[in-house]
Amino acid sequence: MGCIGALFDKILSIHKKHGPFNLALCIGDFFGPITGGDNAGEVEKLLGGRLHVPLPCYVMQGEYPLPEVVIERFSKTNGELCDNVFLLSKSAVLTTAEGLRIACIGGTYKPAIYSGSEIPHGFSSPYFTSQTVSKLLSNATSPHGLGAPLSSIVSSVTSPSIDVLISHDWPSVITGFSTIPLPSPELSNIGSPPINEIITETKPRYIFCSGGGHPPSFWEREPFTWADEADRVSRFVGLGAFGGEQVDGRKQRVRVSLNLNPFWFYAFTITPEVQITGAAQLPVNMTPNPFTDSPRHLKRPFESVESETFRWRTWPAPTRLSLQIILFATAQQGMLLATQMVVNHGKVTSAVLVEDRRGTDNHGNYPRRGPPREVGPDEFSVGGECYLTFPKGPLVPTRGTEKRENVEISKVPGGGHVLIVPIAHFVTLGTIPGELRASILGECEGYQAALRAFYAQHDATAVFFEVGRISAKGGHAHIQAVPVPLTLEGRVESAFRDAARLQGIEFDVEEASSPNNEDGDGYFRVELPNGKRLMHHIRGGLPFSVQFGRKVLASLLKVEERADWKTCLQSEEDDKADVLAFKAAFAPFDPSC
C-alpha cells in the first residue's frame, strides 16, 4: 500500500485549510495487510518518528493482523506508537475532554473463534471474541475510560450509552426496515451478531463501519430511535475505501478536502450527549428500530431501482460546545475521523457530505460529486452555510448548438446550470429551524443575487426552482439555477403556467417575505426573472414529477431532448472544461471569495 505518509500529508492539508482540528480517528485497517515492501517501509518510518503527524491520530484494527513491530510498540508504550499516533485496543471506549464518548470494537467476527475462546484475542489475531465484547461493555461503564496514556481521555460517567461506535464489521440486522437500496446484494447477508449486542447495550448515536464488502461500499440507512429513549436517535453509515480499488479496478484518487468525493468521506456536527439540554428534533424519515423491532430484511441492490446519490442527515443544534466531525477512508480501506472544537451558539455550522457511486438525489439531479474524477472539490464555490455545484447531465448544452436552428440558450461560460446547496442537512428549505433560517437562506439569496449579476453580464436572466419533497427517504434541499436568454425573459411565467395547466397543477403567488412553506407539505417553487415566486403545494397521493421545472425550461429553450438528465451526460474532459470555464468567469461575482 505505502500510503501512510500520503495520508498524513492530506490530513495536514485539510488541517490547515479547514481546521484547526483536535484529533483524528482512522476506522478500519490503517496498516492494511502484512505484505512488506513499501507498506513495511512506511510503518518503519512511522514508528521511528520520521513521518510528520499534524494532530493526534487514533487508529484501530480491521480485518488484518497488525505488524509485529506495531504490536511490540503497543505493549511497551500502552498504545502510543509515535508522537501523535495512538493505537486503540480492540475493546476501547474513549471519552474526550469535551465529553464525546467513542467506542471501538477492533477485528472481525468468526463464529467458532468468537464462542470457543475463553480470552480476548490480541492484535496478532484478526478476530474478536465474546470476551472482547464483554470487556468493551464493561469499559463503557468504567469511570476511567482508557486510562492515562491517552491524555485527552477523562470520564466520570457510568451510563453505557455512547455517542459514536466505530467498527470494521457491520451489525447483522442493520438492513431491517430500511428502504434504502444496497449497493450490492451481498451486503444483505453480511454482518456480525455481536455488533448487534454492542449497539443494543450502548445505543450509539452514530455507527460507522468499514467492512461493507470487497471493496467496501458506501451505504447509509434511515435513522431510528429506542423504545425506552424515544428522543435518542441512532444513525448508521457504512463507508467505502479511500485509495482502494473501485469495482472497475481503477485506483481511487487520494484527495482530501472539505468537499472531498464523499464516497469515502462523512462530515457532521455532533454535540456530546453530556452537553445536550432539551429534547432533540426527530428526523422525518425514521424507521422502526432494526435491533429491537424486527428480523433482518433483505435489501434490493442499487441496480434494481432509482436511488439517491448523496445522503444527508440531521442532528440536534448544539447549545454549548460542539465537535465538528470529518470522516473518510484511508488508503488501507479504513476511514479517518477528525474532530474540531467549535463554539456554537445554537447554530449548526458544518457539513454532511456523503455520496455513493450512483450520483443522483431524490429530485432527479446529479451533483457533480460521483466517482473520483479530474474535476476536484476546489472547482466549486463553498461559503459558510451553502455551496455551489454543477449537476450531472446539465440542462444547458455548451457544444454542438451552432449547427442547430431555433435553439435559444444563453452564452454563460460552462452553461451556467448550477445547484445552490445548504451544507447542513435539511429535507427542504421549509424544514430549516427558525434559529438557523436567516443565516442559511440569507446565504442562498446571496448566491442567487450573484448568479443574477453573473448571468446578466452574458445577456441572460436567472430562473430558480426548488422541489421540496417530504418523503421517507429524506433527501437534501437545494435550489436549481438556470440561465435563460434575455430574449425569452417575458415568456418564462407563461411557460410555467401553461405547462401547469396541462397537468392540473395549481400555482399560488408567494410573497417574497413569506416563510418557506412551514406547513410540512411538499412543494414546488419557481422564482421568475421579475422576482415573482409561484408555489405549488404537493399533496399526498397526488402525482407530481420532480422533473417538472427542468421539462418546462427545456421546452422554452427548445432543447426538449435534454429534459431527462440521462440524455445529457458528458465525457470527463467536457465536464472539466465546463466547470473550469464557469469557475473562472464567476470568480468576480463569487460571494464566498
N, C-alpha and C positions, 0 to 999 in steps of 0.2 A: 504494500500500500504506500508507505513512505509519505504520508500527508500530515503528520502531526505538526511539523513546523509550519506548513502552509495554513493549517487550521488556525494556529496562534497568530499568524500574520493577519488573517481575516478578522479574528477577534479584536486585534489591536486596531484595525481599520474601523470597524463598527464602534469600538470603544471611543475612539477619537471623534468620529463623525456624529454619533448619536448618543454618546454617554454623557457623564461617566457612569459606569456600571459597577455594582458591588461584587458580584460573583457570577460564575458560570457553572452550569451543570451539564455534563455530557452524558446523554442517555443512550444505552446500547453498548456496542463494542468499541471503546476508544482505541484499543490496541489492535483490534482485528485478529485474524487467525495467526498462529505462530508459524510464519513462513520464512523467517530470516531475511536476508537481502536488505533492501532499503528500509523496511519497517524496523528491523533489528537495529540498524544504524540510527534511526530516529529515536528509538527507545533509549539507546545508549546516550545520545545527546541530551534527552530529556532528564534522565537520572543523573547525568553529570552536570546539570545546570547550564548547559550550553544553548538551550532554547529560551528565547525571551517569552515569558508568560505575563501578559499585561495586567491580569487581575486574578484573584483566587478562582481556581477551577476545580470542581469536584467531579470525579469520574467513577464509573461503575463497571461491573462485569455483565456481559451479554451472553451470547451463546457459545463463546470460546473460552478455553482455559487461558489464564493470564501467563505471560512470560515469567520464567523462573526468577529472573533478576528483579522483576517488579514485585513478586511475592516476597522475596528476601528483603527488599527495601521496606515493604509494608510492615513486616514483622519487626524490623529494627526501629522504625520510626512511628509505629502505631498509625500509619496512614499517610504521612507526608512524604510524597515521592520526590519532590524538589520544591524550591521556593514557588509558592502559589499553586501547586498541584497536589490534590488530596484524593486518595482512593477510598471510596465509601465501602464499608463492609457489605456482605450480602443480605444483611438484615438491619440496615441503618435507618435511624429516624433522626433527622436533622431539624433543629429548631433555631432559626436565625435570631439575631439580636432584635429584629423588628417583630418577632413573634410568628413568622411564617413557618408552618410545620410541614416538612417534606420527608416522605418515607421512600425507601429504596429497597426493592427486592431484586437481588442480583442473581444471574444464572438463568437456567431454563428448566422446564419440568419434564421428568421421565418417570412414569408411574412406579415401576419396580424399584427404582432408586429412592423415590420420594417416600414410599411407605416402608421400605426394607432397611433403611439406615437409622441407627439409633443416635447418630450425632450429626451436626451440621457439616456439610462438605465445605472445604476450603476453596481457594481460588484455583488450585490445580485441577479441580473438577468443574465442568461447565454446568453442573446441576445444583439445584437447591433441594432440600429435604423438608420433611414435616417439622424437624427441629429448627430449621431456618425460619419457617413461617412462625412457629411459636415464639422464637426469640424476637422477631420483628414486632409481633403483637405485644410482647412484654415491654420492648423498648418504647412502644407507642405510649405507654402509661408511666414510663420511668420519668422521675423528676430531674434526671441528669443528662438527657439527650445522649450524645455520643461521647461526652467526656471532654477532657482538657485539650487534646491535641488540635481540635478544630476550634480555633479561638472565637469564631463567630457564634458558637452554639451556646445558648442559655435556655434553661427550661424550668418552669415551676408548675406546669400543668399536669393533671393526671387523667384527663379525658383521652380516650383512644382516637378521637376524631383528628383527622389531618387535613391540611389544605391541598397538598399535591402528592400524588403517588407516581413514582417512575418505575417502570418495569420493562424488561425485554419481552416477556410473554404477554399475550393478550388474555383477558379473562374469557372463559369458555362460553358464557351466556350473554356476552355484551351485545350480540346482534338481535336479541329478543325484543320484540315490539317495534323495532326500528323500520322505517320505510325508506331509509337512505340506501340506495343500491351499493353493493360491494364492488370494488374494482376488479376482483377475480373470484370465481366460485369457490376456490379452495379456502378462502378466508371464513366461510361459513362453518368449516369443520376444524378450525384450529382453536387454540386457547387452553388455558390451564385451570382446572377446578380450584387449586389452592389460591389462585389470584382472586377468585370469587369470594373466598373466605376472608381474605385480607380486606377487600373492598367492603364487604358486608359489615365487618367489625369496625373499620376506621372511617367509613363514609367519606372518602376524599372528595373534595370539590372539583378537582381536576385529576384525570387519569391519563398519563401519557405512556404509550408503549411503542417499542421499536421493532417488534418481531412479526410484522404483518406480511408474511410471505417471503419469497425469494425471487427477485429482490423485494424488500419491504415496500408496501403500497400505502398511500395516504387514505384514511377513512375516518370521518368524524360522524358520530351518531347524534341524535337529538338528546337534549338534557332530560333528566328525570329527578324526582325527589324521593324522600324516605318517609314512610308512614308515620314514624314516631318523631320526625322532624320535618314537617311539611314545607318549611321555608328553606331547607337545606338542599341546594341544587347541585347535582353532580353532572359532570361532562366527561366524555371520553374522546380522545384523539389518538389515532394510530398514525405514525409518520413514516414517510419513505426514507430513502438513503441518500445522504448528501455525498456526492463524489463517487457513488457506487454505479453499477451497471444498470441502465434502463432495460426495459423489456426488449427493445430492439437491438440491444448490445452496444449502443453508443455510450461513451463515458459522459457522465453528467459534469457540467462545468462547475468548478469550485468558485462560487460567488456569494459574498455575504454583504448585505446592507439592509436598511430598514424596509426596502421594497424588494428584497430578495425573492426569487421564484419560490413561492410558499409551498411547493410540493414537499419540501423538507423543512419548512420554517413556520413557526407559530409565534405570534406576539400578542400579549394581552396584559391588562392591568388587573391586579387582584389585591384586595385588602385583606391582610391577615385576619383570621377569624376573631382573634382577641381584640381587634380594633373595631369590629362591626357593631353598630348600635342600630336597633330597629329592624323591622322585617325587610327582607330583600324583595325587589320586584321580580316576579316569576316570569320566565320566558313564555312566549305564546305557543311554542312548538314542542312542549314536553310530551313524553310518553309515559306509560306505566313503568315502574322500576323493574328492569330485567333480572335483578338479583333476588327480588322478593315476590314478584307477582306472576311470573310465567316461566315455562320452559323456554329453551332457546328456539329461535325461529330461523329457518334458512333464508338467506338473502339472495336477491337477484344480482347478477353481475352487472357492471356498468354497460356492457354491450347491449343489454336487452331493453334498456329504457333511456329516455331523455333524462338527464340529471343535471344538477347544479355543478358549476365549476369551482366556486370557492365558498367555503362555509364560514359563516360569521356567527359569533355567539355573544351573548350579553352577560354582564356581570354587575354586581351592586356598585353604585357610585360610592367611592370612599368618603369617609367623614373625617379621617385624620391622616395617617400616613398610608401610602400605597407603594406597592412594589411593581415596577414595570418589568414584565417577563417577556423575554425573546427566546424562542425555541427553534432549533434547526438541527439537521443531522450532520454528523461528521463524516469524514472520508471513509471511515471503517464501519459505516452503517449504524452510527449512533446519532444522537441529537444533542445539540448544545442549548443550554438554557442559561440566559444571562439575566440578572436582576439589577434594577436601578432604583435607588431610593429617590422618590419624588414627593414633594409636599403638595398635596391636592386639597383644595378647599371645596369638597363636594363635587369635584369635576373629574371625569374620565378623560385622560389626555393621550392614551397610547392606542396602538393599532392591533387589530386581529387580522392577520394576513395569512390565510390558509387557502390552498388551492390544490386541485388534483389534475391529472393528465387531460381530462376531457375538455376543460376550458369553457364551460358555459354556466351562466347563472340561471335562476328560475324565471327570469324575464326574457330569456332567449338571447341575451347579449353576451359576447365573449370578450372579457377583459384580456388585454394582451399580456397575460402572465401565465402562459401554459408551460410546456416543457422548456428547458433552458435553450436560449437562442442568443444570437449575437446582440440583439437589442436588449440592453440591460436596464436595471431599475433607474439609473440616472437619466434616462431619456424621458422621465415623467416628472411633472411638477408636483412637489409634495409640500403642503402647507402645514399649519399647526393642527387643524381639525379635518381637512379634506385633502384629496389628491386628484390629479387629472391623469387619465389614462386613455389609451385607444381601445376600441372594441376589435375583436377579430371579425372579419367579414364586414368592414366599414361600408356604410351606405353610399358615400360619395366616392365615385371612381376617380382615379388620378392618371389612368393610362388608357389609350385607345379611343378616347372620346372625340378626337379630332376627325375621325372617319365616320362619325355618326351624325345624322341630321336631327334637328329639333331637340337634342338633349340640352337641358338647361341646368347646368351645375355651376357652382362657384369656382373661383380660381384660388381658393385658400391653399397655401402650401401644405402638402400632406393630406389634402382632402378636407380636414377640419372636423370630421365627426369624432367627438370625444365624449367621455363619461366623467362627470363630477361625482366623486365617491367619498362619503364621510369615512374617516379612518376607523372610528369606533363602530361597533355593530349595532344597527337598528334595522328592523324589518322594513319599515317605511320611514319617510321623513316625519310623518304624523305621529310616530311612536317615540320620538325623541323626548325624554323627560324635560319638564319645564325649565329646570335649573341649567340644562345643557343646551337648550334650543337656541338661545340667542347667539352664542358663540359659533355653533356649528352652522346654523342657517345663515348667519352673517358672513361666514367664510364662503359658503356656497354662493351667496349673492355676489361676493367679491369676485369669484371666478366667473360668474355669469356676466358681470359688468366688463371684466377684462376680455372675455370672448366676444362680446358685442363690439367693443372697440377694435379688437383684432380683425374680426370679420369685416367690419366697415372699411378698414383700410384696403380690403380686397373686393370692394363693391358687393358685399354680401350682408345679409341680416341674420340674426340668430333666432332659431326656434328651439325651445327647451321643452322636453316632456318627461314625465315620470310615470311608471306603473307602480303604484303602491299596493302590492298584493299580499294580503294576510293569508298564509297557508301553513299547513302542518310542517312543511319543510323549511319554513323560515325564509331565508333569502337575505339580501342585503340592499339597503336603499341606495339609489343613485339617480342622477339626472342625466339624460342624454342631451347633448348639444349638437345641432346640425346647422351648418351654414346654408342659406338659401339666397340665390342671386337677388339683388335689389329689384330687378325687373319683375320678380314674382312676389314681392312683398305684399302687394294688395290682394293676392289670391290665396294666401295661406289660410285665413279664417274660413273662407267659403269651402276650401278643400276639406278641412276637418269637419265642418258642419254637414256638407253633402255626404261624405263617407259615413258619418254617424247616422244620418237619416236613413240611409240604405240598410243599416244594420240594427236599427231600432235603438240606437244609443242616444240618451238624452244628456245635454250639456247644461250646466248652470254656470253663470258668470260669477267668478270668485273675486272678491276684493283682494287687492294686493296685501292689505294689512290683516286679513283674516287668518286664523290659525290653520295649520296644515292638517286638516281632517282628523280631529281628535275623537271622533265618534267611534273609532275602531273598525270602520268598514274599509274594504279595499277601494281603490280609486285610480282613475287615470286623469292626469292633469297635463295640459299643454299651455305654455306661455307663448303668446303670439308676438310678432315683431313690434306691435304697437303697445306692448305691455299688458294687454288683456289676458286674463287667465280663464280657461274653460275647464270645468271639472265634471267628470262623470263618476258617480258612485257605483262601484261594482257590488251588486247584491248577491248574497249566497244563492247558489243554484242556477244563476243566470250566466250563460256563456259570455266570455269576453276574451278576445285574442290579445295576448301580450305583445303581439307584433303590430297592433293597430296603428300606432304612431308612425312606425317605420314604413308601413304599407302606404299610408296617406302621403308621406313625403316622397316615397319612391315614385308614386304616380304623378305628383306635382312636378318632380324633376325629370320626368319621362325616362326613368331607369327602372321600370317595373320589374325587370328580371333580378334586381338587387333587393327586392322586398324580403327575400329569405337570405339570412346571413350565410347559409351554407353554400350559396352560389357565388359568394364574394371573397372566398379565401384566396390569399395571395402567397407567393413564394416568400421565403425568409428575406431574400435580398430586397424585394419590393416593400415588405413590411419595414425593414430597417430604413430604407430610403425615405418612406413616408414619415416615419417617426422623427428622423433627424431633420427633415425639411420643416415639419411643424414646429419642432422644438426651437430651431434657430430663428424662425420667423416670429414665434410667440414670445421669445425671451424678453423683449422690451415691455410687454404687457403683463408678464407673469407676476401675480401678486405674491407668490412665495419668494421672489427674489428681492 
